[in-house]
Amino acid sequence: MPTRTIYKHVAVIGIDGMGNFNTLTETPNLDKIFENGATTNFGLSMDPTISAENWGAMLLGAEPIVHGLTNSKLSHNDHKSESLPSLFKRIYNNIPDAKLYSYCNWNPINIGLIEKDIPVEKYTNGNDKELTDEIIKIVKEKPTFLFVHFDETDGAGHRNGYGTEAQLETVRYEDEQTGRIFKAYEDVGIIDDTLFIVIADHGGFEHSHGGYSDTEKYIFFGARGKGIEKSEIKYMRTVDLYAIVLYALGIDIPEYNLKGFCSQVPAGLFPDYNGTYQRIIGKPYHPEIKPTPDYKSEKGLSSFIPEERTKLALFFDNNTVDATGKNQVTSTVGTVKFYSEGVRGARVELGTNGHFIIDDFKLGSGSFTASLWIKIDRDLVDEPAIFANKNWSGRRCTCGVLLALRCSNTALNIGCGDDDFDFVTPFPPEISTGWVHAIFVVDKENRKVQTYYNFKLCHETELEPQYLIELDNMPFTIGNDALGTYNQEYQALYNIDDLFFFDGAFTQEDINKLKAYYEI
């Protein structure tokens, strides 16, 4: 048996959204770094193939169903788990003088995955080249453990499509940044004592991910360092990163428990490792997700709501296209991200990461009805704006309408220029999590506002005369307030699907037809 190798340093470069798309383009730095290392292009992402679920698995050593983190929860998580300490804390507990660094493009990792009572230097920068510039500086401090998160490849996948040339360009770009970091370790003279790792969290399909197709679930992993032989890793999962780093630093790996800590060292990665690997057999259960009926088909939305009455129909099936053809997105700020397994087809994630604007969409002076699916998050804080043509920051008394989401209710805010009013509707007790359908009927003729959850009337309020006006003074924004500023102040993310606006106030007959549409 070879002598046990313990490294003085471990560097992990995480490339969000790369999957194994590195195989479709040139990556000279990865090729050179791992030419004599252990690699695979068929490592397995956690299910679902989403960032928080996978970075959480890597840095906590547990499956998503155990650690329970999602993109929105991670943004506000204060990690203090005794049973699942972060990789940083476990290193610190065993090597108190360890130099620990977390340099990320995506700030929720630094916010929600690292305990606040340990000395970890954290840095966030939304530009991966600038992030790399700062990383090169701190490599001179000879980090015991450096964790890096690059995000631009995932953003390019969401915007342009995974595996497209536009996304592959960012794979090459991240390859360049990785090469710069590796060279910094060489220049400082510590590369021979470093286990150098590159790992992706998930891939994608079209403009989204979250499902478990081949292009979503397969990821690249590479490790190089003294004692590691040139080889192909036969089986590993993203959650195994935790155990790999512990073993490299000479720290005992906790006992395997699929309902708790389940990170393992893949067979063949370290020639001197003699442990066993418990391979997960079988495929997790996946709920059947119904596809979105074509808008003009016999089962589509226009089959029971006349086209002239539908003002806006956004299905969010990997795009922000208005199915009615009446409106077009005029600008997108940040990255609007799509994920598999919406209510019908895909779903969209909005909030602090991105929003979009439809300048030519107008509500007019008459009655209208808004309908959408909202994914409930009981851990949500603040009041992120879902859609608006008015501001939600500072002085709110601007003319327009805004829908805000809270952990326990929605608030439809209407302003007339002199004052405004929130029509707040709590979620019923039986709605604890998951998707809820919401309908907001602004009936100006009868001077009332109605809120329906899951097609049942939950709240009705009188609409005062000053609000019986045209509500179109600012650009119509989805994913933020009309100034595009409110959600950017917070880390709130949320998911919605099928956002519709209709002319006129919905009747009970209309609501019954919409309910039947979703129950087909």
C-alpha positions as CSV (number, residue, x, y, z in Angstrom):
1,M,0.0,0.0,0.0
2,P,1.4,3.4,-0.9
3,T,2.4,5.8,1.8
4,R,-0.5,8.1,2.9
5,T,-0.3,11.4,1.1
6,I,-1.4,14.5,3.1
7,Y,-1.6,17.8,1.2
8,K,-0.8,21.2,2.8
9,H,-3.2,23.0,0.5
10,V,-6.4,22.3,-1.4
11,A,-7.8,24.5,-4.1
12,V,-11.3,23.9,-5.5
13,I,-12.4,25.8,-8.6
14,G,-16.2,25.4,-9.1
15,I,-17.6,26.3,-12.5
16,D,-21.3,26.8,-12.2
17,G,-23.4,25.4,-15.2
18,M,-20.4,23.9,-17.1
19,G,-21.7,20.3,-16.8
20,N,-19.5,18.5,-19.2
21,F,-19.8,21.0,-22.0
22,N,-16.0,21.3,-21.7
23,T,-16.0,18.3,-24.0
24,L,-17.5,20.4,-26.8
25,T,-14.8,23.1,-26.9
26,E,-11.1,23.7,-26.4
27,T,-9.9,23.9,-22.8
28,P,-6.1,24.0,-23.1
29,N,-5.6,24.8,-19.4
30,L,-7.8,22.0,-18.1
31,D,-6.1,19.6,-20.5
32,K,-2.7,20.6,-19.3
33,I,-3.5,20.8,-15.6
34,F,-5.1,17.3,-15.5
35,E,-3.1,15.6,-18.2
36,N,-1.7,13.3,-15.5
37,G,-4.6,13.6,-13.0
38,A,-7.8,11.8,-12.2
39,T,-10.8,13.0,-14.2
40,T,-14.3,12.2,-15.3
41,N,-16.8,13.9,-17.6
42,F,-19.6,11.8,-16.1
43,G,-19.7,12.8,-12.5
44,L,-23.3,13.0,-11.3
45,S,-25.0,16.2,-10.1
46,M,-27.4,16.1,-7.3
47,D,-31.1,15.9,-8.1
48,P,-32.5,18.5,-8.7
49,T,-29.7,19.8,-10.8
50,I,-29.8,23.3,-9.3
51,S,-27.0,25.5,-7.9
52,A,-27.9,25.7,-4.2
53,E,-28.8,22.0,-4.0
54,N,-25.4,21.1,-5.4
55,W,-23.0,23.6,-3.8
56,G,-24.9,22.9,-0.6
57,A,-24.2,19.2,-1.1
58,M,-20.5,19.8,-1.8
59,L,-19.9,22.1,1.2
60,L,-22.2,20.3,3.7
61,G,-21.6,16.7,2.6
62,A,-25.3,15.8,2.4
63,E,-28.0,15.3,-0.2
64,P,-30.4,18.1,-1.0
65,I,-33.3,16.3,0.7
66,V,-31.2,16.4,3.9
67,H,-29.6,19.9,3.8
68,G,-32.8,21.4,2.5
69,L,-31.3,24.4,0.8
70,T,-32.7,26.1,-2.4
71,N,-31.5,29.1,-4.2
72,S,-33.9,31.4,-2.3
73,K,-33.2,29.8,1.1
74,L,-29.5,29.9,0.6
75,S,-29.6,33.7,0.2
76,H,-30.9,34.0,3.8
77,N,-29.5,30.9,5.5
78,D,-27.5,31.4,8.7
79,H,-25.7,28.1,8.8
80,K,-25.2,26.7,12.3
81,S,-25.8,23.0,12.0
82,E,-24.0,20.8,14.5
83,S,-24.7,17.6,12.5
84,L,-23.7,19.1,9.2
85,P,-20.9,21.6,9.7
86,S,-19.6,23.2,6.6
87,L,-16.4,21.9,5.0
88,F,-14.8,25.2,6.2
89,K,-15.7,24.6,9.8
90,R,-14.6,20.9,9.8
91,I,-11.3,22.0,8.5
92,Y,-11.0,24.7,11.1
93,N,-12.0,22.4,13.9
94,N,-9.1,20.0,12.9
95,I,-6.6,22.6,11.7
96,P,-7.2,25.7,13.9
97,D,-4.5,27.7,12.1
98,A,-5.8,26.9,8.7
99,K,-6.0,29.8,6.2
100,L,-9.5,29.6,4.7
101,Y,-10.8,31.5,1.7
102,S,-14.1,31.6,-0.1
103,Y,-14.1,33.7,-3.3
104,C,-17.3,33.6,-5.2
105,N,-19.2,35.2,-8.0
106,W,-22.6,34.1,-6.4
107,N,-22.9,35.8,-3.0
108,P,-25.4,33.3,-1.4
109,I,-22.6,30.7,-1.0
110,N,-20.7,33.1,1.2
111,I,-23.9,34.1,3.0
112,G,-25.6,30.8,3.6
113,L,-23.1,28.0,3.6
114,I,-20.3,29.2,5.9
115,E,-20.7,29.6,9.6
116,K,-20.1,33.2,10.8
117,D,-18.1,32.1,13.9
118,I,-15.0,30.8,12.0
119,P,-12.2,32.8,10.4
120,V,-13.0,32.5,6.7
121,E,-12.0,35.3,4.3
122,K,-15.0,35.8,2.0
123,Y,-15.1,37.9,-1.2
124,T,-17.7,38.3,-3.8
125,N,-17.4,39.7,-7.3
126,G,-19.9,39.3,-10.2
127,N,-17.1,39.5,-12.8
128,D,-15.1,36.2,-12.9
129,K,-11.9,37.9,-14.4
130,E,-11.9,40.5,-11.6
131,L,-12.6,37.7,-9.1
132,T,-9.5,35.9,-10.5
133,D,-7.4,39.0,-10.1
134,E,-8.2,39.1,-6.4
135,I,-7.6,35.3,-6.0
136,I,-4.2,35.6,-7.5
137,K,-3.3,38.1,-4.8
138,I,-4.4,35.9,-1.9
139,V,-2.7,32.8,-3.3
140,K,0.5,34.5,-2.0
141,E,-0.8,33.9,1.5
142,K,-0.6,30.1,0.8
143,P,-4.2,29.2,1.6
144,T,-4.9,25.9,3.4
145,F,-8.2,25.7,1.6
146,L,-9.4,27.9,-1.2
147,F,-12.9,27.6,-2.6
148,V,-13.7,29.5,-5.8
149,H,-17.1,29.8,-7.5
150,F,-17.3,31.0,-11.1
151,D,-20.8,31.8,-12.4
152,E,-20.6,33.3,-15.9
153,T,-20.9,30.0,-17.7
154,D,-24.3,29.3,-16.0
155,G,-25.5,32.8,-16.8
156,A,-24.6,32.3,-20.5
157,G,-26.4,29.0,-20.5
158,H,-29.6,30.6,-19.2
159,R,-29.4,33.5,-21.6
160,N,-28.2,31.8,-24.8
161,G,-28.8,28.1,-24.3
162,Y,-26.6,25.4,-22.8
163,G,-24.0,24.0,-25.2
164,T,-24.4,26.9,-27.6
165,E,-21.4,28.7,-29.0
166,A,-22.2,31.6,-26.7
167,Q,-22.0,29.4,-23.7
168,L,-19.0,27.5,-24.9
169,E,-17.2,30.8,-25.2
170,T,-17.6,31.3,-21.4
171,V,-16.3,27.7,-20.8
172,R,-13.1,28.8,-22.6
173,Y,-13.1,32.0,-20.6
174,E,-13.3,30.1,-17.3
175,D,-10.6,27.7,-18.6
176,E,-8.4,30.8,-18.9
177,Q,-9.2,32.0,-15.4
178,T,-8.5,28.5,-14.0
179,G,-5.2,28.5,-15.7
180,R,-4.3,31.9,-14.2
181,I,-5.1,30.5,-10.7
182,F,-3.1,27.4,-11.3
183,K,-0.1,29.5,-12.4
184,A,-0.4,31.6,-9.3
185,Y,0.1,28.4,-7.2
186,E,3.1,27.5,-9.4
187,D,4.6,31.0,-9.0
188,V,4.2,30.9,-5.2
189,G,5.9,27.6,-5.1
190,I,3.2,25.5,-3.4
191,I,1.7,23.6,-6.4
192,D,3.6,20.4,-5.4
193,D,1.9,20.4,-2.0
194,T,-1.6,21.3,-3.4
195,L,-4.5,19.1,-4.4
196,F,-5.9,21.1,-7.3
197,I,-9.6,20.4,-8.2
198,V,-12.0,21.7,-10.8
199,I,-15.7,20.7,-10.5
200,A,-19.0,21.7,-12.1
201,D,-22.3,21.6,-10.3
202,H,-24.7,20.9,-13.1
203,G,-25.2,21.3,-16.8
204,G,-28.4,22.4,-18.6
205,F,-30.9,21.8,-21.4
206,E,-31.9,24.6,-23.8
207,H,-32.1,27.6,-21.4
208,S,-32.9,25.8,-18.2
209,H,-31.8,23.1,-15.7
210,G,-33.2,21.3,-12.7
211,G,-34.3,18.1,-14.3
212,Y,-32.2,15.0,-14.7
213,S,-31.5,14.7,-18.4
214,D,-28.0,13.7,-19.5
215,T,-26.9,17.3,-20.4
216,E,-28.1,18.5,-17.0
217,K,-26.8,15.7,-14.7
218,Y,-23.3,14.9,-16.0
219,I,-20.5,17.1,-14.8
220,F,-16.7,17.4,-15.2
221,F,-14.4,16.7,-12.2
222,G,-10.7,16.8,-12.2
223,A,-8.0,16.4,-9.5
224,R,-4.3,16.6,-9.7
225,G,-1.6,16.4,-7.1
226,K,1.3,14.3,-5.8
227,G,0.3,10.6,-5.4
228,I,-2.6,10.9,-7.9
229,E,-2.2,8.8,-11.0
230,K,-3.6,9.4,-14.4
231,S,-6.9,7.7,-14.4
232,E,-10.6,8.0,-15.2
233,I,-12.9,8.1,-12.2
234,K,-15.7,5.5,-12.8
235,Y,-18.4,6.9,-10.5
236,M,-18.7,9.9,-8.3
237,R,-21.3,12.6,-7.3
238,T,-20.9,16.3,-6.5
239,V,-21.6,15.6,-2.9
240,D,-18.3,13.7,-2.7
241,L,-16.2,16.8,-2.9
242,Y,-16.4,17.2,0.9
243,A,-14.9,13.8,1.7
244,I,-12.2,14.3,-1.0
245,V,-11.0,17.5,0.6
246,L,-11.0,16.0,4.1
247,Y,-9.0,13.0,3.0
248,A,-6.5,15.2,1.2
249,L,-5.9,17.3,4.3
250,G,-5.6,14.3,6.6
251,I,-8.9,14.8,8.4
252,D,-11.1,11.9,9.4
253,I,-14.2,11.4,7.2
254,P,-17.5,11.1,9.2
255,E,-19.4,7.8,9.0
256,Y,-21.5,7.4,5.9
257,N,-25.2,8.0,6.5
258,L,-27.5,8.5,3.5
259,K,-30.0,10.4,5.8
260,G,-27.2,12.6,7.0
261,F,-23.5,12.9,5.9
262,C,-23.1,10.9,2.8
263,S,-20.0,12.2,1.1
264,Q,-17.4,9.6,0.0
265,V,-14.0,9.3,-1.6
266,P,-14.5,7.9,-5.1
267,A,-12.8,4.6,-5.9
268,G,-9.4,5.0,-7.6
269,L,-9.0,8.7,-6.9
270,F,-6.3,8.3,-4.3
271,P,-4.2,5.2,-4.8
272,D,-3.5,5.1,-1.0
273,Y,-7.2,5.2,0.0
274,N,-8.6,1.8,1.0
275,G,-12.1,2.7,2.0
276,T,-15.3,1.4,0.3
277,Y,-17.7,3.4,-1.9
278,Q,-21.4,2.8,-1.5
279,R,-22.9,3.5,-4.9
280,I,-26.4,4.8,-5.0
281,I,-28.6,2.5,-7.0
282,G,-31.9,3.5,-8.7
283,K,-33.3,6.8,-9.9
284,P,-35.1,9.2,-7.6
285,Y,-38.8,9.7,-8.1
286,H,-39.8,12.5,-10.4
287,P,-43.3,14.0,-10.5
288,E,-44.9,14.1,-13.9
289,I,-44.8,17.6,-15.2
290,K,-47.5,18.4,-17.8
291,P,-46.3,20.3,-20.9
292,T,-47.8,23.7,-21.7
293,P,-50.6,23.4,-24.3
294,D,-49.9,25.6,-27.4
295,Y,-51.7,28.9,-26.8
296,K,-53.9,28.6,-29.9
297,S,-54.5,24.8,-29.7
298,E,-57.8,23.2,-28.9
299,K,-56.7,22.8,-25.2
300,G,-54.8,26.1,-25.1
301,L,-55.6,29.3,-23.3
302,S,-57.3,30.9,-26.3
303,S,-59.8,28.1,-26.5
304,F,-61.7,29.4,-23.6
305,I,-60.4,33.0,-23.1
306,P,-60.9,35.1,-26.3
307,E,-57.7,36.3,-27.7
308,E,-58.9,39.9,-27.7
309,R,-59.4,39.6,-23.9
310,T,-56.0,38.3,-23.2
311,K,-53.6,41.2,-22.7
312,L,-50.4,39.2,-21.8
313,A,-49.6,35.5,-21.7
314,L,-46.1,34.5,-20.4
315,F,-45.6,30.7,-20.1
316,F,-41.9,31.0,-19.2
317,D,-41.0,27.9,-21.2
318,N,-37.3,28.8,-21.5
319,N,-38.2,32.3,-22.7
320,T,-40.1,35.5,-21.9
321,V,-42.1,35.5,-25.1
322,D,-45.7,36.8,-24.9
323,A,-47.7,34.1,-26.5
324,T,-50.4,36.6,-27.7
325,G,-47.8,38.4,-29.8
326,K,-49.1,41.7,-28.5
327,N,-46.1,42.7,-26.4
328,Q,-42.3,42.3,-26.5
329,V,-39.6,42.4,-23.9
330,T,-37.7,45.6,-24.4
331,S,-34.9,45.0,-22.0
332,T,-33.5,42.5,-19.5
333,V,-31.5,43.4,-16.4
334,G,-29.3,40.8,-14.9
335,T,-30.0,37.2,-15.7
336,V,-33.5,35.8,-15.9
337,K,-33.1,32.1,-15.1
338,F,-35.3,29.2,-16.1
339,Y,-35.6,25.8,-14.4
340,S,-37.2,22.5,-15.3
341,E,-40.3,21.2,-13.6
342,G,-42.7,24.2,-13.5
343,V,-46.4,23.8,-13.2
344,R,-46.5,23.4,-16.9
345,G,-43.2,23.1,-18.7
346,A,-40.4,25.2,-17.3
347,R,-40.6,27.9,-14.6
348,V,-38.7,31.2,-14.2
349,E,-36.6,32.5,-11.2
350,L,-36.7,36.2,-10.7
351,G,-35.7,38.7,-8.0
352,T,-32.2,39.9,-7.1
353,N,-30.6,38.1,-10.0
354,G,-32.6,39.6,-12.8
355,H,-35.8,41.1,-14.2
356,F,-37.2,42.2,-17.5
357,I,-39.3,45.1,-18.9
358,I,-42.2,45.2,-21.3
359,D,-42.6,48.9,-22.2
360,D,-45.6,48.6,-24.5
361,F,-47.8,46.6,-22.0
362,K,-50.5,48.8,-20.6
363,L,-53.3,48.0,-18.1
364,G,-55.4,51.0,-19.2
365,S,-58.2,52.6,-17.1
366,G,-60.6,49.7,-17.0
367,S,-60.9,46.5,-14.9
368,F,-58.3,43.8,-15.3
369,T,-57.4,40.3,-13.9
370,A,-53.9,38.9,-13.2
371,S,-53.2,35.2,-12.9
372,L,-50.1,33.4,-12.0
373,W,-48.5,30.4,-10.2
374,I,-46.2,31.2,-7.3
375,K,-43.8,28.8,-5.6
376,I,-44.2,29.4,-1.9
377,D,-41.1,29.9,0.3
378,R,-41.8,30.2,4.0
379,D,-38.3,31.3,4.6
380,L,-38.6,34.4,2.3
381,V,-37.8,37.7,3.9
382,D,-38.5,41.2,2.9
383,E,-41.2,41.9,0.2
384,P,-39.8,41.2,-3.3
385,A,-41.8,42.7,-6.2
386,I,-43.2,40.2,-8.6
387,F,-44.5,42.7,-11.2
388,A,-45.0,46.4,-11.2
389,N,-45.5,49.6,-13.1
390,K,-44.8,51.7,-10.0
391,N,-42.0,52.0,-7.5
392,W,-41.8,50.1,-4.3
393,S,-38.9,51.9,-2.7
394,G,-38.9,55.2,-0.8
395,R,-42.0,57.2,-1.5
396,R,-44.5,54.7,-2.8
397,C,-47.3,57.0,-3.8
398,T,-46.8,56.7,-7.5
399,C,-49.5,55.9,-9.9
400,G,-49.6,52.2,-10.8
401,V,-50.0,48.6,-9.5
402,L,-47.4,46.3,-7.9
403,L,-47.6,42.7,-6.6
404,A,-45.3,41.8,-3.7
405,L,-44.6,38.4,-2.3
406,R,-44.1,37.6,1.4
407,C,-43.5,34.3,3.2
408,S,-47.1,34.2,4.4
409,N,-49.1,36.4,1.9
410,T,-49.2,38.4,-1.2
411,A,-49.7,42.2,-1.3
412,L,-51.3,43.8,-4.3
413,N,-50.4,47.5,-4.0
414,I,-52.3,50.1,-6.0
415,G,-51.2,53.8,-6.1
416,C,-53.0,56.8,-7.4
417,G,-50.3,59.4,-7.2
418,D,-51.5,60.8,-3.9
419,D,-51.5,57.7,-1.8
420,D,-51.5,53.9,-2.1
421,F,-53.0,50.9,-0.5
422,D,-51.9,47.2,0.0
423,F,-54.5,44.5,-0.6
424,V,-52.9,41.9,1.6
425,T,-54.1,38.2,1.4
426,P,-52.6,35.6,3.8
427,F,-52.0,32.1,2.4
428,P,-54.6,29.6,3.8
429,P,-53.1,27.3,6.5
430,E,-53.3,24.3,4.2
431,I,-50.8,26.0,1.8
432,S,-47.6,25.3,3.6
433,T,-45.2,25.0,0.7
434,G,-45.0,24.2,-3.0
435,W,-47.0,25.9,-5.8
436,V,-50.1,28.1,-5.3
437,H,-52.2,29.6,-8.0
438,A,-53.1,33.2,-7.4
439,I,-55.7,35.4,-9.2
440,F,-56.1,39.1,-8.6
441,V,-59.3,40.7,-9.9
442,V,-59.3,44.5,-10.0
443,D,-63.0,45.2,-10.7
444,K,-63.3,49.0,-11.2
445,E,-66.9,48.8,-12.3
446,N,-68.0,47.3,-9.0
447,R,-65.2,49.0,-7.0
448,K,-63.7,45.9,-5.5
449,V,-60.5,43.8,-5.5
450,Q,-60.6,40.0,-5.1
451,T,-57.9,37.6,-4.4
452,Y,-58.2,33.9,-5.2
453,Y,-55.8,31.2,-4.1
454,N,-56.1,27.8,-5.8
455,F,-59.2,29.1,-7.5
456,K,-61.1,29.8,-4.2
457,L,-62.0,33.4,-3.2
458,C,-59.9,34.2,-0.1
459,H,-60.2,38.0,0.2
460,E,-62.4,40.8,-1.1
461,T,-61.8,44.5,-0.4
462,E,-63.5,47.7,-1.5
463,L,-61.7,49.7,-4.1
464,E,-61.8,53.4,-3.2
465,P,-62.7,56.0,-5.9
466,Q,-59.3,57.6,-6.1
467,Y,-57.9,54.3,-7.6
468,L,-60.4,54.2,-10.5
469,I,-57.8,55.6,-12.9
470,E,-55.4,54.6,-15.5
471,L,-52.4,52.8,-14.0
472,D,-49.7,53.1,-16.6
473,N,-47.3,55.9,-15.6
474,M,-44.1,53.7,-15.5
475,P,-42.6,50.8,-17.6
476,F,-44.2,47.5,-16.8
477,T,-41.5,45.4,-15.0
478,I,-41.6,41.7,-14.2
479,G,-39.2,40.6,-11.4
480,N,-38.8,44.0,-9.7
481,D,-40.5,47.3,-9.1
482,A,-40.7,49.7,-12.0
483,L,-37.5,51.5,-11.0
484,G,-35.7,48.2,-11.1
485,T,-34.1,48.9,-7.8
486,Y,-36.1,47.3,-4.9
487,N,-35.2,43.6,-5.3
488,Q,-31.6,44.5,-6.0
489,E,-31.3,45.7,-2.4
490,Y,-32.0,42.2,-1.0
491,Q,-31.1,38.6,-1.8
492,A,-34.7,37.4,-2.4
493,L,-35.3,35.0,-5.2
494,Y,-38.6,33.4,-6.1
495,N,-40.2,31.2,-8.8
496,I,-43.3,31.9,-10.8
497,D,-45.0,30.3,-13.8
498,D,-47.8,31.2,-16.3
499,L,-48.3,34.9,-15.7
500,F,-51.4,36.1,-17.5
501,F,-53.3,39.5,-17.7
502,F,-56.8,39.7,-18.9
503,D,-59.0,42.6,-19.9
504,G,-62.0,43.0,-17.5
505,A,-62.9,41.4,-14.2
506,F,-63.0,37.6,-14.1
507,T,-66.3,36.1,-13.2
508,Q,-66.7,32.8,-11.3
509,E,-67.3,31.1,-14.7
510,D,-64.0,32.4,-16.0
511,I,-62.2,31.1,-12.9
512,N,-63.8,27.7,-13.2
513,K,-62.6,27.5,-16.9
514,L,-59.1,28.4,-15.8
515,K,-59.2,25.8,-13.1
516,A,-60.3,23.2,-15.6
517,Y,-57.5,24.2,-17.9
518,Y,-54.9,23.3,-15.3
519,E,-56.7,20.1,-14.3
520,I,-56.7,18.6,-17.9
